[in-house]
Amino acid sequence: MRILFILDSVENPTSANVLMAQRLAGVLCAAGHTVHLLELWDGLHPQPELPGCTVHCLAFADERLMNAALENGRSGGSPIPVRLARLCCHPTAVAAAFRQLVLHAPRRVVDTRRELEKLDAAFHFEVICAVCAPYRAAFALETAQVQAKKAIWQLDPYASNRDYQAPGGYPRELELLNHLAAAFITRQAVGDYAPGAPLAAAAEKVHVLDFPSLMPPAAVPNHAADSKKRCVFCGSLYPGLREPGFALELFRALGPASGWTLTMAGGGWQYFAADAAQTKAVLGEQFEQPGPVPAETARTMQAQADVLLNLGNAVANQLPSKLFDYFAAGKPVLHLCVIENDPALPYLARYPLALVLHKKNGVTPEVVDTLRRWLTDVQGQCLPYAQVAALYPEFTPGVVAQTFIGRI
């Protein structure tokens, strides 16, 4: 089968969604399919090469500058006049903002649509699949004049996303789905297509596709036995969705005398600077913030960790794909739950080396003692990859690839 995936890393160069699509593309290519990637990137952080796949690139440095100047339109932050003044320092960013906010024709949509039509005419794809979020690629594909079957892979929801207010909401999403042959969704999104739900009219087009997250861990040497004990988080932080406050409070309560170093890699710390500064004041060098790291660096950090930290989402319809990367590493997983119906809980119940702590119980001496004892008990333990893959076969890339081809 000839397949084109559209990947968008303009807003987030270390996007987990892009990584998931790259993994699926790699498995499909190894299985004998012809796979092309159209990569929409920020002009600053190129994606790694993917052997066997043909890659086409479109750079959107203008939109990167626009997003940085306008702080992605988030509430709070800098006053509007400051953001506009910052925008005016970059003429290309001004033009990008005009196209998006005034003409309602973002260059990312217009240029991507044009490129899709050109590539489809040249390579005669059977399937073109946009990986979402972001949704710019999906909207470009929606009206593109192509012969290929159109599909989207919704790793993050559109209208039901709690991290932002999606323009047009459910009616706009249903309009998009009406132009597609298929949509792949997460298990947590199935309710949106139930009878009487907002997207019920498109139920026949949707198929559940799990994250292709379970891969053998990075082959790296463990850190020396006499070095620091590491609890590692790798991922992005988002206000109202995935916040570090509970984790930081727990490790401040443990204190430096515990001997544990908390390493939290990833972006989003600008929203939690005060909490981070307070933790740094207590833990000193035992609190590390390396910032965003490439996917392979994250895998290495996870392989060398003693314990992996997972921050539960504050919404029930989004499951972090990172959780299954953690499981694949075989290391003990500390999951911090902030809502009663956390979608990660059923999967954590299968994992023998998991501890779940609930924010509603607070950071009491009893909770801290529970954490301290568990950290002592599980240090040095690790599950073989084969055992983990048997626990979650639906998340192995090979099974995900078979499902994709079988449903498309």
Buried (B, 14 or more C-beta within 10 A) or exposed (E): BBBBBBBBBBBBBBBBBBBBBBBBBBBBBBEEBBBBBBBBBBBEBBBEEBEEBBBBBBBBBBBBBBBBBBBEEBEEBBEEEEBBEBBEEBEBBBEBBEBBEEEEEBBBBBBBBEBBBEBBEEBEBBBBBBBBBBBBBBBBBBEBEBEBBBBBBBBBBBBBBBBBEBEEEBEBBBEBBEBBEBBBBBBBBBEBBEEEBBBEEBBEBBBBBBBBBBBBBBEEEEBEEEEBBBBBBBBBBBBEBBBBBBBBBBBBBBBBEBEBBBBBBBBBBEBBEEBBEBBBEBBEEBBBBBEBBBBEBBBBBBBBBBBBBBBBBBBBBBBBBBBBBBBBBBBBBBBBBBBEEBBBBEBBEEBEBBBBBBBEEEBEEEBBEBBBEBBEEBEEEBBEBEEBBEBBEBBBBBBBBBBBBEEB
